[in-house]
């Protein structure tokens, strides 16, 4: 499991397995999740989630 808090700028998180969460701020945020449940909580900018098996959640912000 990876939980990452990122403030500003472009952020990318590559998870392998387990539940991965990226809390992005401004900028472009990308989450490449493996299996299991992945969450991307983005702010302003372009937010993208690439999930595999499991429940994946994107909250893109404004």
N, CA, C and O atoms as CSV, one atom per row, in Angstrom:
chain,resi,resn,atom,element,x,y,z
A,1,UNK,N,N,0.846,-1.178,0.000
A,1,UNK,CA,C,0.000,0.000,0.000
A,1,UNK,C,C,0.887,1.234,0.000
A,1,UNK,O,O,1.872,1.304,0.735
A,2,UNK,N,N,0.533,2.195,-0.822
A,2,UNK,CA,C,1.231,3.467,-0.885
A,2,UNK,C,C,0.209,4.573,-0.688
A,2,UNK,O,O,-0.833,4.595,-1.344
A,3,UNK,N,N,0.516,5.492,0.221
A,3,UNK,CA,C,-0.292,6.697,0.383
A,3,UNK,C,C,0.651,7.868,0.195
A,3,UNK,O,O,1.658,7.972,0.895
A,4,UNK,N,N,0.339,8.744,-0.733
A,4,UNK,CA,C,1.223,9.851,-1.054
A,4,UNK,C,C,0.445,11.154,-0.997
A,4,UNK,O,O,-0.654,11.259,-1.542
A,5,UNK,N,N,1.032,12.153,-0.327
A,5,UNK,CA,C,0.463,13.497,-0.280
A,5,UNK,C,C,1.400,14.398,-1.056
A,5,UNK,O,O,2.566,14.541,-0.690
A,6,UNK,N,N,0.912,15.004,-2.116
A,6,UNK,CA,C,1.739,15.839,-2.972
A,6,UNK,C,C,1.166,17.247,-3.008
A,6,UNK,O,O,-0.041,17.432,-3.161
A,7,UNK,N,N,2.037,18.235,-2.867
A,7,UNK,CA,C,1.590,19.627,-2.848
A,7,UNK,C,C,2.175,20.371,-4.036
A,7,UNK,O,O,3.379,20.623,-4.090
A,8,UNK,N,N,1.327,20.719,-4.982
A,8,UNK,CA,C,1.745,21.502,-6.133
A,8,UNK,C,C,2.560,20.710,-7.137
A,8,UNK,O,O,3.156,19.685,-6.806
A,9,UNK,N,N,2.578,21.195,-8.356
A,9,UNK,CA,C,3.367,20.549,-9.397
A,9,UNK,C,C,2.682,19.323,-9.973
A,9,UNK,O,O,1.545,19.001,-9.628
A,10,UNK,N,N,3.401,18.650,-10.856
A,10,UNK,CA,C,2.883,17.451,-11.502
A,10,UNK,C,C,3.319,16.234,-10.706
A,10,UNK,O,O,4.504,16.083,-10.409
A,11,UNK,N,N,2.386,15.372,-10.358
A,11,UNK,CA,C,2.670,14.230,-9.496
A,11,UNK,C,C,2.242,12.938,-10.177
A,11,UNK,O,O,1.176,12.867,-10.789
A,12,UNK,N,N,3.093,11.911,-10.060
A,12,UNK,CA,C,2.782,10.597,-10.607
A,12,UNK,C,C,3.094,9.546,-9.562
A,12,UNK,O,O,4.167,9.556,-8.960
A,13,UNK,N,N,2.158,8.644,-9.350
A,13,UNK,CA,C,2.348,7.544,-8.406
A,13,UNK,C,C,2.137,6.241,-9.153
A,13,UNK,O,O,1.131,6.062,-9.839
A,14,UNK,N,N,3.091,5.331,-9.015
A,14,UNK,CA,C,2.995,4.004,-9.631
A,14,UNK,C,C,2.900,2.966,-8.523
A,14,UNK,O,O,3.884,2.668,-7.847
A,15,UNK,N,N,1.709,2.424,-8.349
A,15,UNK,CA,C,1.500,1.395,-7.340
A,15,UNK,C,C,1.671,0.011,-7.947
A,15,UNK,O,O,1.430,-0.187,-9.138
A,16,UNK,N,N,2.085,-0.937,-7.132
A,16,UNK,CA,C,2.297,-2.295,-7.618
A,16,UNK,C,C,1.115,-3.188,-7.290
A,16,UNK,O,O,0.571,-3.844,-8.179
A,17,UNK,N,N,0.723,-3.224,-6.076
A,17,UNK,CA,C,-0.410,-4.007,-5.616
A,17,UNK,C,C,-0.858,-3.408,-4.303
A,17,UNK,O,O,-0.165,-2.554,-3.749
A,18,UNK,N,N,-1.968,-3.822,-3.808
A,18,UNK,CA,C,-2.484,-3.221,-2.586
A,18,UNK,C,C,-3.263,-1.962,-2.906
A,18,UNK,O,O,-3.455,-1.610,-4.070
A,19,UNK,N,N,-3.702,-1.301,-1.874
A,19,UNK,CA,C,-4.515,-0.096,-2.029
A,19,UNK,C,C,-3.602,1.117,-2.098
A,19,UNK,O,O,-2.831,1.363,-1.171
A,20,UNK,N,N,-3.680,1.875,-3.182
A,20,UNK,CA,C,-2.822,3.034,-3.390
A,20,UNK,C,C,-3.667,4.297,-3.433
A,20,UNK,O,O,-4.734,4.319,-4.046
A,21,UNK,N,N,-3.182,5.354,-2.773
A,21,UNK,CA,C,-3.889,6.630,-2.744
A,21,UNK,C,C,-2.918,7.757,-3.054
A,21,UNK,O,O,-1.843,7.836,-2.458
A,22,UNK,N,N,-3.287,8.623,-3.978
A,22,UNK,CA,C,-2.525,9.833,-4.269
A,22,UNK,C,C,-3.422,11.022,-4.002
A,22,UNK,O,O,-4.502,11.140,-4.579
A,23,UNK,N,N,-2.970,11.905,-3.122
A,23,UNK,CA,C,-3.687,13.152,-2.844
A,23,UNK,C,C,-2.898,14.277,-3.506
A,23,UNK,O,O,-1.920,14.779,-2.951
A,24,UNK,N,N,-3.336,14.657,-4.686
A,24,UNK,CA,C,-2.640,15.700,-5.429
A,24,UNK,C,C,-3.191,17.072,-5.093
A,24,UNK,O,O,-4.243,17.199,-4.466
A,25,UNK,N,N,-2.471,18.092,-5.517
A,25,UNK,CA,C,-2.903,19.468,-5.321
A,25,UNK,C,C,-2.998,20.098,-6.704
A,25,UNK,O,O,-3.591,19.500,-7.601
A,26,UNK,N,N,-2.448,21.252,-6.898
A,26,UNK,CA,C,-2.475,21.861,-8.223
A,26,UNK,C,C,-1.506,21.130,-9.142
A,26,UNK,O,O,-0.578,20.469,-8.676
A,27,UNK,N,N,-1.721,21.248,-10.428
A,27,UNK,CA,C,-0.876,20.547,-11.392
A,27,UNK,C,C,-1.572,19.306,-11.913
A,27,UNK,O,O,-2.736,19.056,-11.601
A,28,UNK,N,N,-0.857,18.537,-12.701
A,28,UNK,CA,C,-1.404,17.336,-13.323
A,28,UNK,C,C,-1.014,16.123,-12.498
A,28,UNK,O,O,0.168,15.906,-12.235
A,29,UNK,N,N,-1.988,15.334,-12.090
A,29,UNK,CA,C,-1.755,14.182,-11.220
A,29,UNK,C,C,-2.130,12.897,-11.947
A,29,UNK,O,O,-3.177,12.819,-12.589
A,30,UNK,N,N,-1.266,11.892,-11.841
A,30,UNK,CA,C,-1.484,10.601,-12.489
A,30,UNK,C,C,-1.273,9.491,-11.478
A,30,UNK,O,O,-0.294,9.502,-10.731
A,31,UNK,N,N,-2.176,8.547,-11.453
A,31,UNK,CA,C,-2.029,7.362,-10.602
A,31,UNK,C,C,-2.115,6.125,-11.485
A,31,UNK,O,O,-3.129,5.886,-12.142
A,32,UNK,N,N,-1.047,5.347,-11.494
A,32,UNK,CA,C,-1.013,4.066,-12.188
A,32,UNK,C,C,-1.118,2.997,-11.113
A,32,UNK,O,O,-0.109,2.595,-10.534
A,33,UNK,N,N,-2.316,2.541,-10.848
A,33,UNK,CA,C,-2.533,1.564,-9.786
A,33,UNK,C,C,-2.457,0.153,-10.325
A,33,UNK,O,O,-2.826,-0.115,-11.468
A,34,UNK,N,N,-1.980,-0.731,-9.500
A,34,UNK,CA,C,-2.002,-2.147,-9.858
A,34,UNK,C,C,-3.335,-2.737,-9.431
A,34,UNK,O,O,-4.367,-2.069,-9.484
A,35,UNK,N,N,-3.306,-3.971,-9.015
A,35,UNK,CA,C,-4.523,-4.629,-8.541
A,35,UNK,C,C,-4.954,-4.019,-7.209
A,35,UNK,O,O,-4.160,-3.338,-6.558
A,36,UNK,N,N,-6.150,-4.245,-6.812
A,36,UNK,CA,C,-6.797,-3.763,-5.596
A,36,UNK,C,C,-7.397,-2.385,-5.804
A,36,UNK,O,O,-7.582,-1.945,-6.939
A,37,UNK,N,N,-7.698,-1.706,-4.714
A,37,UNK,CA,C,-8.472,-0.463,-4.760
A,37,UNK,C,C,-7.536,0.739,-4.777
A,37,UNK,O,O,-6.665,0.855,-3.914
A,38,UNK,N,N,-7.704,1.630,-5.745
A,38,UNK,CA,C,-6.840,2.791,-5.900
A,38,UNK,C,C,-7.686,4.057,-5.906
A,38,UNK,O,O,-8.795,4.069,-6.439
A,39,UNK,N,N,-7.151,5.131,-5.303
A,39,UNK,CA,C,-7.872,6.401,-5.226
A,39,UNK,C,C,-6.955,7.546,-5.620
A,39,UNK,O,O,-5.810,7.617,-5.173
A,40,UNK,N,N,-7.458,8.435,-6.454
A,40,UNK,CA,C,-6.751,9.668,-6.794
A,40,UNK,C,C,-7.643,10.829,-6.403
A,40,UNK,O,O,-8.745,10.980,-6.930
A,41,UNK,N,N,-7.174,11.637,-5.490
A,41,UNK,CA,C,-7.900,12.815,-5.031
A,41,UNK,C,C,-7.129,14.023,-5.540
A,41,UNK,O,O,-6.205,14.493,-4.877
A,42,UNK,N,N,-7.494,14.521,-6.696
A,42,UNK,CA,C,-6.748,15.597,-7.340
A,42,UNK,C,C,-7.330,16.955,-7.032
A,42,UNK,O,O,-8.431,17.074,-6.495
A,43,UNK,N,N,-6.575,17.973,-7.379
A,43,UNK,CA,C,-7.033,19.350,-7.253
A,43,UNK,C,C,-7.242,19.932,-8.632
A,43,UNK,O,O,-7.847,19.297,-9.496
A,44,UNK,N,N,-6.741,21.145,-8.845
A,44,UNK,CA,C,-6.849,21.759,-10.160
A,44,UNK,C,C,-5.876,21.082,-11.115
A,44,UNK,O,O,-4.916,20.446,-10.678
A,45,UNK,N,N,-6.112,21.211,-12.387
A,45,UNK,CA,C,-5.257,20.568,-13.388
A,45,UNK,C,C,-5.909,19.309,-13.924
A,45,UNK,O,O,-7.069,19.021,-13.628
A,46,UNK,N,N,-5.161,18.567,-14.710
A,46,UNK,CA,C,-5.663,17.331,-15.312
A,46,UNK,C,C,-5.311,16.156,-14.419
A,46,UNK,O,O,-4.145,15.970,-14.071
A,47,UNK,N,N,-6.298,15.365,-14.047
A,47,UNK,CA,C,-6.102,14.217,-13.168
A,47,UNK,C,C,-6.505,12.953,-13.913
A,47,UNK,O,O,-7.574,12.895,-14.520
A,48,UNK,N,N,-5.634,11.930,-13.862
A,48,UNK,CA,C,-5.916,10.682,-14.574
A,48,UNK,C,C,-5.577,9.499,-13.682
A,48,UNK,O,O,-4.573,9.508,-12.970
A,49,UNK,N,N,-6.424,8.487,-13.730
A,49,UNK,CA,C,-6.172,7.255,-12.992
A,49,UNK,C,C,-6.209,6.090,-13.981
A,49,UNK,O,O,-7.108,5.985,-14.815
A,50,UNK,N,N,-5.218,5.231,-13.866
A,50,UNK,CA,C,-5.128,4.036,-14.699
A,50,UNK,C,C,-5.159,2.844,-13.753
A,50,UNK,O,O,-4.128,2.457,-13.204
A,51,UNK,N,N,-6.320,2.272,-13.564
A,51,UNK,CA,C,-6.482,1.178,-12.614
A,51,UNK,C,C,-6.563,-0.166,-13.311
A,51,UNK,O,O,-6.788,-0.254,-14.518
A,52,UNK,N,N,-6.376,-1.199,-12.526
A,52,UNK,CA,C,-6.528,-2.559,-13.031
A,52,UNK,C,C,-7.691,-3.195,-12.281
A,52,UNK,O,O,-8.760,-2.594,-12.178
A,53,UNK,N,N,-7.503,-4.374,-11.767
A,53,UNK,CA,C,-8.554,-5.096,-11.049
A,53,UNK,C,C,-8.869,-4.366,-9.748
A,53,UNK,O,O,-7.971,-3.789,-9.135
A,54,UNK,N,N,-10.107,-4.381,-9.327
A,54,UNK,CA,C,-10.511,-3.749,-8.073
A,54,UNK,C,C,-11.310,-2.485,-8.336
A,54,UNK,O,O,-11.591,-2.134,-9.482
A,55,UNK,N,N,-11.667,-1.814,-7.260
A,55,UNK,CA,C,-12.453,-0.590,-7.349
A,55,UNK,C,C,-11.506,0.598,-7.382
A,55,UNK,O,O,-10.664,0.745,-6.496
A,56,UNK,N,N,-11.635,1.447,-8.394
A,56,UNK,CA,C,-10.784,2.616,-8.548
A,56,UNK,C,C,-11.652,3.865,-8.476
A,56,UNK,O,O,-12.766,3.886,-8.998
A,57,UNK,N,N,-11.134,4.910,-7.823
A,57,UNK,CA,C,-11.911,6.110,-7.539
A,57,UNK,C,C,-11.113,7.338,-7.948
A,57,UNK,O,O,-9.938,7.460,-7.602
A,58,UNK,N,N,-11.742,8.247,-8.680
A,58,UNK,CA,C,-11.131,9.512,-9.065
A,58,UNK,C,C,-12.026,10.648,-8.604
A,58,UNK,O,O,-13.207,10.702,-8.950
A,59,UNK,N,N,-11.455,11.561,-7.818
A,59,UNK,CA,C,-12.118,12.810,-7.465
A,59,UNK,C,C,-11.235,13.904,-8.030
A,59,UNK,O,O,-10.206,14.241,-7.445
A,60,UNK,N,N,-11.630,14.461,-9.164
A,60,UNK,CA,C,-10.769,15.374,-9.903
A,60,UNK,C,C,-10.668,16.783,-9.364
A,60,UNK,O,O,-9.833,17.544,-9.854
A,61,UNK,N,N,-11.451,17.173,-8.403
A,61,UNK,CA,C,-11.381,18.540,-7.879
A,61,UNK,C,C,-12.032,19.530,-8.829
A,61,UNK,O,O,-13.007,19.203,-9.506
A,62,UNK,N,N,-11.491,20.738,-8.877
A,62,UNK,CA,C,-12.090,21.816,-9.669
A,62,UNK,C,C,-11.578,21.797,-11.084
A,62,UNK,O,O,-11.975,22.633,-11.896
